[in-house]
Amino acid sequence: MSRPRIVVVGAGFAGHQAARTLSQRLRGRAEIVLLNPTDYFLYLPLLPQVATGILEPRRITVSLTGTLPRVRLVLGEAESVDLAARKVRYTDPEGGGGELTYDRLVLAVGSVNKLLPVPGVSQHAHGFRGIPEALYLRDHITRQIELADTTDDRVEAEARRTFVVVGAGYTGVEVAALGAMFTDALAKEHHRRHDTSGLPSRRPRWLLLDLADRVLPELDQRLSGTADRVLRERGVDVRPETSVKEATDQGVQLDDGEFVDTRTLVWCVGVRPDPLVSDLGLDVEGGRLVVDPQLNVPGHPEVFACGDAAAVPDLTRPGKFTPMTAQHAHRQGKVVGHNVAASLGIGGERRPYRHNDLGFVVDLGGLKAAANPLGIHLSGVAAGAVTRGYHLAAMPGNRIRVAADWLLDAILPRQAVQLGLVRSGAVPLDSSAPELARSPGSSTSPRPSKEE
Ligand SMILES: Cc1cc2nc3c(=O)[nH]c(=O)nc-3n(C[C@H](O)[C@H](O)[C@H](O)COP(=O)(O)OP(=O)(O)OC[C@H]3O[C@@H](n4cnc5c(N)ncnc54)[C@H](O)[C@@H]3O)c2cc1C
């Protein structure tokens, strides 16, 4: 008799952990296929450190084949799912297509950049969801500082030295805090080597905007207070209750009437579930696929979903869904692995997903962070140590490489070079596949996502 086939779509926090749990439990009794556009798991929480030159990009990528024994990796992006025929159709990285039949399906496709209907934003802003975007941003920031120093046009120089981040959630806060440190160091170094005027170097300007009345609006008030203080100490212009009305190639029009000359608009307003799930014809909540507490799709006992793409009932907060965080996605992946095995008669009964938040860590660069592990509020160096320790413990690989980069960053200046490998057009904000750079005119270009 042939072995049942389990197809896991997506190898992020949820899918990677689901495949790992299945491999450990089933030990060859079922075929496990993992469909993902890249051959790596991406440790997203450290992406801001890649964009600001602290970590090299490969440090936060963990090989799927190297960490998942007995799992067959298929490189590709799922395009559609035929629930009746139990088939997933996908496009491979070279534009070819394929089909995978399944006996059990786990959907763990995560999320993509959230768009808002603001004129000019999809043309002039860049998101923050994958390695190509982080590489683009690192080069772009470096280039702005270099070009600002070579132009004789003062208005242009000021615009190039101005960086606007929209969205003061944990991603926007980290990008602004680490970005301000990065550009200060770049500007000083550039000035020291090239200035002949004798005038002091002009400090780059960072603005952090959010419609909410405080930074980190979704987190504890004390974390917010710590982050706000550190950002302001770094010179970041924190603007609560402010947003962008229009973006142009010369700058951004704010909703309070001010026009900010800038060449950089970083869009961190959050994420929305991958559009694949809303195309299935199944029940969704806020774009997330509805599942029961066992992470099973109602009416389809062979289909499971977890992570950002799934609306998972939060049993610790009745009536709510679990937030889109790595902590939940990772643990849901484990429960899905157990429940899929149980549905094949291996390893006991299905169990519901229940998890109390263990707190949050927000890296603010240098030795600073805001953290509340197990509800204990920390700031300063203690929070910095906890934050870095947490990331090392949570990564499924590459820990020594990451720690080595942190050590090098503590003792050496950042490398101020741009490689120019990812250009602006390769990382559009509106993409269903931010993990892949778009190549113009190529049939392998990620399809733009559907507008909400
Ligand atoms: C910059 C940034 C920083 C963050 N920092 C934190 C943090 O500090 N703490 C925290 O708790 N959370 C953080 N998050 C949120 C956290 O990363 C997500 O909640 C988590 O990644 C969700 O896990 P997931 O498995 O659902 O999705 P992901 O980890 O995004 O994985 C989804 C996977 O599915 C693949 N995929 C997508 N579409 C398809 C398709 N059609 N076919 C096949 N594969 C597909 C993707 O390539 C990816 O590998 C951060 C997010 C970002 C963007």
The ligand as an SDF file (V2000), in Angstrom:
LIG
                    3D

 53 58  0  0  0  0  0  0  0  0999 V2000
   10.2740   42.5840    9.5730 C   0  0  0  0  0  0  0  0  0  0  0  0
    9.4470   41.7230   10.4890 C   0  0  0  0  0  0  0  0  0  0  0  0
    9.8240   41.5960   11.8240 C   0  0  0  0  0  0  0  0  0  0  0  0
    9.0780   40.7910   12.6780 C   0  0  0  0  0  0  0  0  0  0  0  0
    9.4600   40.6900   13.9950 N   0  0  0  0  0  0  0  0  0  0  0  0
    8.7610   39.8840   14.8270 C   0  0  0  0  0  0  0  0  0  0  0  0
    9.1690   39.7280   16.1810 C   0  0  0  0  0  0  0  0  0  0  0  0
   10.1490   40.3520   16.6200 O   0  0  0  0  0  0  0  0  0  0  0  0
    8.4500   38.8830   16.9680 N   0  0  0  0  0  0  0  0  0  0  0  0
    7.3540   38.2020   16.4960 C   0  0  0  0  0  0  0  0  0  0  0  0
    6.7330   37.4270   17.2440 O   0  0  0  0  0  0  0  0  0  0  0  0
    6.9330   38.3430   15.2310 N   0  0  0  0  0  0  0  0  0  0  0  0
    7.6210   39.1530   14.3840 C   0  0  0  0  0  0  0  0  0  0  0  0
    7.2130   39.3010   13.0930 N   0  0  0  0  0  0  0  0  0  0  0  0
    6.0110   38.5790   12.6490 C   0  0  0  0  0  0  0  0  0  0  0  0
    6.3700   37.1460   12.3430 C   0  0  0  0  0  0  0  0  0  0  0  0
    7.5430   37.0950   11.5560 O   0  0  0  0  0  0  0  0  0  0  0  0
    5.2030   36.4580   11.6360 C   0  0  0  0  0  0  0  0  0  0  0  0
    4.0760   36.4930   12.4860 O   0  0  0  0  0  0  0  0  0  0  0  0
    5.5710   35.0180   11.3150 C   0  0  0  0  0  0  0  0  0  0  0  0
    6.6130   34.9900   10.3600 O   0  0  0  0  0  0  0  0  0  0  0  0
    4.3620   34.2430   10.7810 C   0  0  0  0  0  0  0  0  0  0  0  0
    4.7560   32.9460   10.4770 O   0  0  0  0  0  0  0  0  0  0  0  0
    4.1020   32.1710    9.2550 P   0  0  0  0  0  0  0  0  0  0  0  0
    4.7480   30.8280    9.2150 O   0  0  0  0  0  0  0  0  0  0  0  0
    2.6450   32.2570    9.3100 O   0  0  0  0  0  0  0  0  0  0  0  0
    4.5390   33.0220    7.9790 O   0  0  0  0  0  0  0  0  0  0  0  0
    6.0080   33.2790    7.3980 P   0  0  0  0  0  0  0  0  0  0  0  0
    7.0430   33.1250    8.4470 O   0  0  0  0  0  0  0  0  0  0  0  0
    5.9300   34.5670    6.6760 O   0  0  0  0  0  0  0  0  0  0  0  0
    6.1810   32.1030    6.3390 O   0  0  0  0  0  0  0  0  0  0  0  0
    5.3460   31.9600    5.2290 C   0  0  0  0  0  0  0  0  0  0  0  0
    6.0820   31.0810    4.2380 C   0  0  0  0  0  0  0  0  0  0  0  0
    5.1860   30.7510    3.1830 O   0  0  0  0  0  0  0  0  0  0  0  0
    5.8300   30.9650    1.9420 C   0  0  0  0  0  0  0  0  0  0  0  0
    4.7860   31.2370    0.9630 N   0  0  0  0  0  0  0  0  0  0  0  0
    4.0310   32.3510    0.8250 C   0  0  0  0  0  0  0  0  0  0  0  0
    3.1560   32.1990   -0.1800 N   0  0  0  0  0  0  0  0  0  0  0  0
    3.3520   30.9700   -0.6880 C   0  0  0  0  0  0  0  0  0  0  0  0
    2.7560   30.2310   -1.7530 C   0  0  0  0  0  0  0  0  0  0  0  0
    1.7700   30.7310   -2.4950 N   0  0  0  0  0  0  0  0  0  0  0  0
    3.2310   28.9840   -2.0240 N   0  0  0  0  0  0  0  0  0  0  0  0
    4.2450   28.4450   -1.2690 C   0  0  0  0  0  0  0  0  0  0  0  0
    4.8230   29.0920   -0.2320 N   0  0  0  0  0  0  0  0  0  0  0  0
    4.3900   30.3350    0.0420 C   0  0  0  0  0  0  0  0  0  0  0  0
    6.7700   32.1430    2.2180 C   0  0  0  0  0  0  0  0  0  0  0  0
    7.8110   32.1730    1.2660 O   0  0  0  0  0  0  0  0  0  0  0  0
    7.2790   31.7850    3.6030 C   0  0  0  0  0  0  0  0  0  0  0  0
    8.3690   30.9110    3.5370 O   0  0  0  0  0  0  0  0  0  0  0  0
    7.9390   40.1070   12.2080 C   0  0  0  0  0  0  0  0  0  0  0  0
    7.5570   40.2370   10.8670 C   0  0  0  0  0  0  0  0  0  0  0  0
    8.3100   41.0330   10.0180 C   0  0  0  0  0  0  0  0  0  0  0  0
    7.8930   41.1720    8.5710 C   0  0  0  0  0  0  0  0  0  0  0  0
  1  2  1  0
  2  3  1  0
  2 52  2  0
  3  4  2  0
  4  5  1  0
  4 50  1  0
  5  6  2  0
  6  7  1  0
  6 13  1  0
  7  8  2  0
  7  9  1  0
  9 10  1  0
 10 11  2  0
 10 12  1  0
 12 13  2  0
 13 14  1  0
 14 15  1  0
 14 50  1  0
 15 16  1  0
 16 17  1  0
 16 18  1  0
 18 19  1  0
 18 20  1  0
 20 21  1  0
 20 22  1  0
 22 23  1  0
 23 24  1  0
 24 25  2  0
 24 26  1  0
 24 27  1  0
 27 28  1  0
 28 29  2  0
 28 30  1  0
 28 31  1  0
 31 32  1  0
 32 33  1  0
 33 34  1  0
 33 48  1  0
 34 35  1  0
 35 36  1  0
 35 46  1  0
 36 37  1  0
 36 45  1  0
 37 38  2  0
 38 39  1  0
 39 40  1  0
 39 45  2  0
 40 41  1  0
 40 42  2  0
 42 43  1  0
 43 44  2  0
 44 45  1  0
 46 47  1  0
 46 48  1  0
 48 49  1  0
 50 51  2  0
 51 52  1  0
 52 53  1  0
M  END
$$$$
